[in-house]
Amino acid sequence: MIEISGLTKSYGTTTVLDGIDLRVDDARIAAVVGPSGAGKSTLARCVNLLERPTSGRVEVNGQDLAALSGRELRRARLQIGTVFQSANLLRRLTAAQNVALPMRQQRLPDTEVRRRVGELLERVGMLHRANHHPAQLSGGQRQRIGIARSLALRPSVLLSDEATSGLDPESTRAILALLTELRDELAVTVLVITHEMDVVRGIADHVAQLDHGRIVEQGRVADVVRRSDSPLATALLPMPTVVAAPELRQWRLRIEGHVSPFWLAEVGRELGGDVAVLAALVEESAGRPVGRLTVGLDRAHDERRVAEVFRRHGVVAAPADPAAPAGPVTGPAEAPVTGTREKEPVA
């Protein structure tokens, strides 16, 4: 649905995006994360051609947007809805009138507009606020109206540029549930720009990390957290503080596949000893468990046998300190990817 290849965006001598390659399949949610100034919002504006790329291709629905004429581009943009950090609702219009605005601009019949507005407000759970003005709505409610407006022309692609930034946890969960519903029920492809790892873990199928204008790592979310201890994987599943247990040897575990609910007990029985959980973070991604744990085992256990037993249960295991008795650790050295919305130069 979205295919970006060799995308570069420069402002004078400043290169904000440098050789971006990114593919988002149909009816999937992809998240782009990175620190402030990494180029996330510029990438979003290049996808809908609010910013014209310096070089490279941006294909949406098989069309290279950068190669289209003005009229063709305007027509293609109808298939791309955008939700910004601020819903940008017109203050003098009601919620229903704001949602109707794109359809009015396209001169759709009044009966169709009224029907469509009702459908969209009901989908986002705001039909009871149809006649309220933006000042009468909470931040989360305004974002719901913004999402409804972005869906007015039945787009196949939705860009969410920090749409949950600044919202309270309950509103954030509601917006994420709504985006997931749009993917699952309407087959909308969603590109999420965010710095919040909870958002990525909660809804994304694919994640890409931007750093200084380049994608430094990307892949399916479940694969990223299972396959490596990279900064992105660690940010997605940060290990909490490990409980000190100097009498035990520490092992770092990474869940790689489907595991039994009783896998730790089963491992303990196979090894003939107790398994002490010293730290753990286990989440679900794309319907599969992903997680990291630090456990303590008796130091007499053979290293190869321990690793083999864990592997049979779908878990990768490695001694925390193979060369010496392990002491307490305090989590990953890399800080989670975070930051505020970047401010980038404008032409």
C-alpha positions as CSV (number, residue, x, y, z in Angstrom):
1,M,0.0,0.0,0.0
2,I,2.9,2.4,0.8
3,E,6.3,1.9,-0.7
4,I,9.1,4.4,-0.2
5,S,12.4,3.9,-1.9
6,G,15.5,6.1,-1.9
7,L,13.6,9.0,-0.3
8,T,15.8,12.1,0.4
9,K,14.6,15.4,1.6
10,S,16.9,18.4,2.0
11,Y,16.5,22.0,2.9
12,G,19.4,23.9,1.3
13,T,22.5,22.2,2.7
14,T,20.6,20.4,5.5
15,T,19.6,16.8,4.7
16,V,16.6,15.7,6.9
17,L,15.9,12.4,5.3
18,D,18.7,10.4,3.6
19,G,17.9,7.3,1.5
20,I,14.7,6.1,3.2
21,D,13.4,2.7,2.2
22,L,10.1,1.6,3.8
23,R,7.3,-0.7,2.8
24,V,3.9,-0.9,4.5
25,D,1.6,-3.7,3.3
26,D,-2.1,-3.5,2.8
27,A,-4.2,-3.3,6.0
28,R,-1.2,-3.1,8.3
29,I,-0.1,-0.6,10.9
30,A,3.5,0.6,10.7
31,A,5.1,2.8,13.3
32,V,8.0,5.1,12.7
33,V,9.9,6.0,15.9
34,G,13.0,8.0,16.7
35,P,14.4,10.8,18.9
36,S,13.6,14.5,18.4
37,G,14.9,15.8,15.1
38,A,15.2,12.3,13.5
39,G,12.9,13.4,10.6
40,K,9.7,11.5,11.6
41,S,7.2,14.3,10.8
42,T,9.1,15.2,7.6
43,L,8.7,11.6,6.5
44,A,4.9,11.8,7.1
45,R,4.6,15.0,5.2
46,C,6.5,13.4,2.3
47,V,4.1,10.5,2.2
48,N,1.2,12.8,1.4
49,L,3.3,15.2,-0.6
50,L,2.8,18.1,1.7
51,E,6.5,18.2,1.4
52,R,7.9,17.3,-2.0
53,P,10.9,14.9,-1.8
54,T,14.3,16.1,-3.1
55,S,14.7,12.6,-4.7
56,G,13.3,9.1,-4.5
57,R,9.9,7.5,-4.9
58,V,6.8,7.6,-2.7
59,E,4.2,5.1,-4.0
60,V,0.7,4.9,-2.5
61,N,-1.8,2.5,-4.1
62,G,0.8,1.9,-6.8
63,Q,1.1,5.6,-7.8
64,D,4.3,7.5,-7.6
65,L,3.0,10.7,-6.0
66,A,6.0,12.8,-6.8
67,A,5.5,12.2,-10.5
68,L,1.8,13.3,-10.6
69,S,0.6,16.6,-11.9
70,G,-1.3,19.0,-9.6
71,R,-4.7,17.8,-10.5
72,E,-3.7,14.1,-10.3
73,L,-2.0,14.6,-7.0
74,R,-5.1,16.3,-5.5
75,R,-7.1,13.3,-6.6
76,A,-4.6,10.8,-5.2
77,R,-4.5,12.7,-1.9
78,L,-8.2,11.9,-1.4
79,Q,-7.0,8.3,-0.6
80,I,-4.8,9.5,2.2
81,G,-6.3,10.7,5.5
82,T,-4.2,12.5,8.1
83,V,-4.6,12.9,11.8
84,F,-2.2,15.4,13.4
85,Q,-1.0,16.0,17.0
86,S,-3.7,18.6,17.3
87,A,-7.0,17.7,15.7
88,N,-7.1,21.1,14.0
89,L,-10.9,21.3,14.1
90,L,-12.6,24.5,13.0
91,R,-13.8,26.2,16.2
92,R,-17.0,27.7,14.8
93,L,-18.2,24.4,13.4
94,T,-19.8,21.6,15.3
95,A,-18.3,18.1,15.4
96,A,-20.7,17.0,12.7
97,Q,-19.9,20.0,10.5
98,N,-16.2,19.4,10.9
99,V,-16.6,15.8,9.8
100,A,-18.7,16.9,6.8
101,L,-16.2,19.5,5.7
102,P,-14.2,17.3,3.3
103,M,-17.4,16.0,1.7
104,R,-18.8,19.5,1.3
105,Q,-15.6,20.5,-0.5
106,Q,-16.1,17.6,-2.9
107,R,-19.7,18.7,-3.4
108,L,-21.2,15.4,-2.4
109,P,-25.0,15.3,-2.2
110,D,-26.5,16.4,1.2
111,T,-28.2,13.1,1.8
112,E,-25.0,11.2,1.4
113,V,-23.1,13.7,3.6
114,R,-25.6,13.4,6.4
115,R,-25.6,9.6,6.2
116,R,-21.8,9.4,6.1
117,V,-21.3,11.8,9.0
118,G,-23.7,9.7,11.1
119,E,-21.8,6.5,10.3
120,L,-18.4,8.0,11.1
121,L,-19.5,9.7,14.3
122,E,-21.0,6.4,15.4
123,R,-17.8,4.5,14.5
124,V,-15.6,6.7,16.6
125,G,-18.1,6.7,19.5
126,M,-19.0,10.4,19.2
127,L,-22.5,10.4,17.8
128,H,-23.8,11.9,21.1
129,R,-21.4,14.8,20.6
130,A,-22.5,15.6,17.0
131,N,-23.7,19.1,17.8
132,H,-21.0,20.1,20.2
133,H,-18.3,22.6,19.3
134,P,-14.5,21.8,19.8
135,A,-14.3,23.9,22.9
136,Q,-16.9,21.6,24.5
137,L,-14.9,18.5,23.8
138,S,-11.9,16.9,25.6
139,G,-8.6,16.3,23.9
140,G,-9.4,12.7,23.3
141,Q,-12.8,13.5,21.9
142,R,-11.4,16.1,19.5
143,Q,-8.9,13.5,18.2
144,R,-11.8,11.1,17.6
145,I,-13.6,13.8,15.6
146,G,-10.3,14.4,13.7
147,I,-10.1,10.7,12.9
148,A,-13.7,10.7,11.7
149,R,-13.0,13.7,9.5
150,S,-9.9,12.0,8.0
151,L,-12.1,9.0,7.0
152,A,-14.8,11.1,5.4
153,L,-13.6,10.3,1.8
154,R,-13.0,6.6,2.5
155,P,-9.2,6.7,2.3
156,S,-7.1,3.6,2.0
157,V,-4.2,5.1,3.9
158,L,-4.3,6.9,7.3
159,L,-1.3,8.9,8.5
160,S,-1.2,9.4,12.3
161,D,1.4,12.1,13.2
162,E,1.8,11.9,17.0
163,A,-2.0,11.7,17.3
164,T,-1.8,10.4,20.9
165,S,0.9,12.8,22.2
166,G,-0.3,14.7,25.2
167,L,-3.5,12.6,25.8
168,D,-4.2,10.9,29.1
169,P,-3.7,7.1,29.2
170,E,-7.4,6.3,28.9
171,S,-7.8,8.5,25.8
172,T,-4.6,7.1,24.3
173,R,-5.9,3.5,24.7
174,A,-9.3,4.5,23.1
175,I,-7.5,6.1,20.1
176,L,-5.2,3.0,19.7
177,A,-8.2,0.7,19.9
178,L,-9.9,2.8,17.2
179,L,-6.9,2.7,14.9
180,T,-6.7,-1.1,15.3
181,E,-10.4,-1.3,14.5
182,L,-9.9,0.7,11.3
183,R,-7.2,-1.8,10.2
184,D,-9.2,-4.9,11.1
185,E,-12.7,-3.9,9.9
186,L,-12.1,-1.4,7.1
187,A,-8.7,-2.7,5.9
188,V,-7.2,0.8,6.3
189,T,-3.4,0.9,6.1
190,V,-2.0,3.1,9.0
191,L,1.4,4.8,9.3
192,V,1.9,6.0,12.8
193,I,4.5,8.6,13.7
194,T,5.3,8.4,17.4
195,H,7.9,8.5,20.2
196,E,5.8,6.4,22.5
197,M,6.9,2.7,22.7
198,D,3.6,1.8,24.4
199,V,1.9,2.8,21.1
200,V,4.2,0.6,19.1
201,R,3.8,-2.4,21.3
202,G,0.0,-1.9,21.5
203,I,-1.0,-1.7,17.8
204,A,1.9,-1.8,15.3
205,D,2.6,-4.7,13.0
206,H,5.9,-3.2,11.7
207,V,8.3,-0.7,13.3
208,A,11.1,1.4,11.8
209,Q,13.6,3.4,13.8
210,L,14.8,6.7,12.3
211,D,18.0,8.3,13.5
212,H,19.6,11.4,11.9
213,G,17.4,10.9,8.8
214,R,18.2,7.2,8.2
215,I,16.3,4.1,9.1
216,V,18.8,2.2,11.3
217,E,16.5,-0.8,12.1
218,Q,13.1,-2.1,11.0
219,G,11.0,-5.2,10.9
220,R,7.9,-6.8,12.4
221,V,7.5,-5.7,16.0
222,A,7.4,-9.3,17.3
223,D,10.6,-10.2,15.3
224,V,12.5,-7.2,16.5
225,V,12.0,-7.9,20.2
226,R,12.6,-11.6,19.8
227,R,15.6,-11.6,17.6
228,S,18.0,-9.1,19.1
229,D,19.2,-7.0,22.0
230,S,19.5,-3.9,19.7
231,P,18.6,-0.4,21.1
232,L,15.2,-0.6,19.4
233,A,14.4,-4.0,20.8
234,T,15.5,-2.9,24.3
235,A,13.4,0.2,24.0
236,L,10.4,-1.8,23.0
237,L,10.8,-4.2,26.0
238,P,13.0,-2.4,28.6
239,M,14.2,-4.7,31.3
240,P,13.2,-3.6,34.8
241,T,15.7,-3.6,37.7
242,V,17.0,-7.0,38.5
243,V,16.6,-8.3,42.1
244,A,20.0,-9.1,43.6
245,A,20.6,-12.8,44.2
246,P,24.4,-13.3,44.5
247,E,24.0,-17.0,45.4
248,L,22.5,-17.7,42.0
249,R,23.8,-17.4,38.5
250,Q,21.9,-15.0,36.4
251,W,20.6,-15.9,33.0
252,R,19.0,-13.5,30.5
253,L,16.1,-15.0,28.6
254,R,14.3,-13.8,25.4
255,I,11.0,-15.5,24.4
256,E,11.2,-16.3,20.7
257,G,8.1,-18.3,20.0
258,H,5.0,-19.9,21.4
259,V,5.5,-21.0,24.9
260,S,3.5,-23.0,27.3
261,P,1.8,-21.1,30.2
262,F,3.8,-23.4,32.5
263,W,7.1,-23.3,30.7
264,L,9.1,-22.0,33.7
265,A,7.9,-24.8,35.9
266,E,8.6,-27.3,33.2
267,V,12.2,-25.9,32.8
268,G,12.7,-26.2,36.6
269,R,11.5,-29.9,36.5
270,E,13.8,-30.7,33.6
271,L,16.8,-29.1,35.3
272,G,16.0,-30.6,38.7
273,G,15.9,-27.3,40.6
274,D,14.1,-24.1,41.2
275,V,14.0,-21.1,38.7
276,A,14.0,-17.7,40.4
277,V,12.5,-14.9,38.4
278,L,14.6,-11.8,39.2
279,A,13.1,-9.5,36.5
280,A,10.6,-9.9,33.7
281,L,8.6,-8.0,31.1
282,V,6.3,-10.1,28.9
283,E,3.9,-8.5,26.4
284,E,1.8,-9.7,23.5
285,S,2.5,-8.5,20.0
286,A,0.5,-9.6,16.9
287,G,-1.1,-12.3,19.1
288,R,2.1,-13.8,20.2
289,P,4.0,-13.5,23.5
290,V,7.2,-11.5,23.5
291,G,9.3,-10.8,26.5
292,R,12.6,-10.6,28.3
293,L,13.4,-12.2,31.7
294,T,16.4,-12.4,34.0
295,V,16.3,-15.6,36.1
296,G,18.5,-17.1,38.7
297,L,19.7,-20.8,38.6
298,D,22.0,-22.9,40.8
299,R,25.6,-22.3,39.8
300,A,26.2,-26.1,39.5
301,H,24.1,-26.4,36.3
302,D,25.9,-27.1,33.1
303,E,25.8,-24.0,30.8
304,R,25.1,-26.0,27.6
305,R,22.4,-28.1,29.1
306,V,20.6,-25.0,30.5
307,A,20.7,-23.3,27.1
308,E,19.3,-26.4,25.4
309,V,16.5,-26.9,27.9
310,F,15.3,-23.3,27.4
311,R,15.7,-23.5,23.7
312,R,13.3,-26.5,23.6
313,H,10.7,-24.3,25.3
314,G,11.0,-21.5,22.7
315,V,13.3,-19.3,24.8
316,V,16.8,-18.0,24.0
317,A,19.0,-18.1,27.1
318,A,22.5,-16.7,27.8
319,P,24.4,-16.3,31.1
320,A,24.4,-12.7,32.2
321,D,28.1,-13.0,33.0
322,P,29.7,-16.2,31.7
323,A,33.1,-15.4,33.0
324,A,32.3,-14.5,36.7
325,P,29.5,-14.7,39.2
326,A,26.8,-12.2,38.2
327,G,25.9,-9.3,40.3
328,P,22.8,-7.1,40.2
329,V,22.2,-5.1,37.1
330,T,19.9,-2.1,36.6
331,G,18.5,-2.6,33.1
332,P,19.7,-1.7,29.6
333,A,22.4,0.8,29.0
334,E,20.4,2.2,26.0
335,A,17.6,4.6,27.0
336,P,14.2,4.0,25.3
337,V,13.7,5.9,22.1
338,T,11.8,9.0,23.2
339,G,11.5,12.7,22.7
340,T,9.1,15.3,21.7
341,R,7.8,16.3,18.3
342,E,10.8,17.5,16.3
343,K,11.0,21.0,14.8
344,E,12.6,20.9,11.4
345,P,13.7,23.6,9.0
346,V,11.1,24.8,6.5
347,A,11.8,25.8,2.9
